[in-house]
């Protein structure tokens, strides 16, 4: 029997990107499959586009797209966690994936991650830093800082991971029951991968090419100061995890 997979899409002002992303995902991943969009009440009304797509593709027999519109909470990490909770506890997903919603992570690459889960991995990560992967979305400064952070994480933390800040992830439900996401932004990914490895779960990577955003404004940063501020949190997370005696988790209820 095929594993029931749900992809969580955390959105804020992605009106022009969200419909092609959803439709490409639905065309790429075979059922049973659900796309769950968690929108932080986007001023550009991304949520309206999602509602229209859901009305078009959903049927009485099967929901294919679900919208959660958050009006009293915001933030990338909490949005992903909300989607994970809904996917597992409400819809019964056996595996959950998530990705950026600016089309920098090609939805056609998601089956590579799901194939790793099928072959025995507990967590699958899209990597820009292994053979076949690349980052063509960012300039030299951003790529250089990312490379330094990821090499530092690989040196200080356990596990066969090269792209600790990927954000292109698929994981089996037991992992996500054991470990809730922690952090404000992309550092949650470093934290989750390190705790998964130390918790005895199998983490594997597949290559992907990170592509330039076509429309909308980047949430990662627009200048060196933005990258340094976020990078400081990444470094702090790596150091904290390095000196934690043990990374353990227990099942959390929604």
Secondary structure as UniProt FT lines:
FT   STRAND          5..11
FT   HELIX           15..28
FT   STRAND          33..39
FT   TURN            43..44
FT   HELIX           46..57
FT   TURN            60..61
FT   STRAND          65..69
FT   HELIX           76..85
FT   HELIX           86..90
FT   STRAND          95..98
FT   HELIX           107..109
FT   HELIX           110..118
FT   TURN            119..120
FT   STRAND          123..127
FT   TURN            131..132
FT   STRAND          134..135
FT   HELIX           140..156
FT   TURN            164..165
FT   STRAND          169..172
FT   HELIX           173..178
FT   HELIX           187..198
FT   TURN            199..200
FT   STRAND          203..207
FT   STRAND          209..210
FT   HELIX           224..243
//
